[in-house]
């Protein structure tokens, strides 16, 4: 039986800025990457999302990013590996505090935005962040792109890893995501996204922006929770999977 995890970036409201539909998404995904207050989220949002995820039996992951609320963590800030390791420790520890209060735990870590991409290619950052996570909790799983510096460093550090692919983002021929600054980087055709997700799971490929095929081997597929069509996308993906007998299940319990 084919199984796949479906995750979404959630808890990205902040103060008076509120994203709609996040709790509805929790009823549709199997894992939730909850923002930890640096790129989005605040203590009340974190507490609410942890409680809602725990109540629905959704696996909770920490989603730490650059200290950049204004840029939503999608700008490269150039912080040192040591700074980033400390920032990630701070954020994951904060979310885990709310998890413990709700009777659960942070089970995995997925970096956000520009930090995700930097750690995927910068070995020094990858090693520093991985070591910090290993010191915090050796049972944490690191979620990231296959073949990345981050997953390599996490494995070398002794952490378990899981591979991620994105159903709502365009890919370059080399398997990297198309930068958000370029046209077509964010996909909007809901049925095409659902078909794309199916091909990722069944046939292990994605069609790149130039029409060529890239190999994709994923343990978890991501839908960005801040997108205007996030709920419709997840519903369409789930429907296609159910029709094909694909089981949705967390990659880590």
C-alpha positions, 0 to 999 in steps of 0.5 A: 500500500502506498503511503504519503504524508501531507504537510502544511506551513501553519500558525503564520498569523501574527497579532492583528494579522490573521490568516483564515482557514488554518484550523480547517487545514489542520483537519486535512493534513497529517503533519503541521509545520508550526511557525515559531515566532521569528518569521510569523506566529506569536505566543498566542498563535503558537499555543492555539495551533498546538492545541488544535493540532494535538486535538486532531491527532496531527503530528507537530513539527517546528517551522523556524526561520530567519528573524524577519517578520517584515520579510516573512522569513523569505529574505536572505539575511546572512546570519552566521552559522552560530547565530542561526543554530542559536535562533533555531534552538530558541524557536524549537524550544519555544514551540516544544514548551507549548507542546509539552503543556498540551501533552504532546511534543515537537516531532520534527523540524522543517526550516522556513523560507530563506533559511530552508534554502540556505541550509540546503546548500550551505554545509556550515549552516547545515552542520551547525543547525543539525548539531544544535537540534541533536543537542536538543532532542536526538529523537527529532526528525529533520524534514528537507529536500532530498540530497541537500546539505541539511539532510546530509549533515543531519544524518551525519549528526545522528538524526533521522531525516525525511524528504520533502517535495512541494506540490504548489511550487515550480521546479527548475531542471536541476530539481531546485525550486524556481525563485519566488521572484520569477514568473510561474514560481507559485502554481495556481491551477488546482487540478494540475497541482493534484495531478502533479502530486499524484505523479510525485507519489506514483511515478516519482517525478515532477515536470520542471518549468522547461518541460523536462522531468526531475526525479522526486522521492518524497516522504512528505508533500507540502502545501503552503498554508498562506496561499489563497487556494491552500484549502482547495489544493489540499482537498483536491490532492486528498481526493486524487489520492483517495481515488488511487488508493493512496493512504495519507499518514504522518511520516513520523508519529 
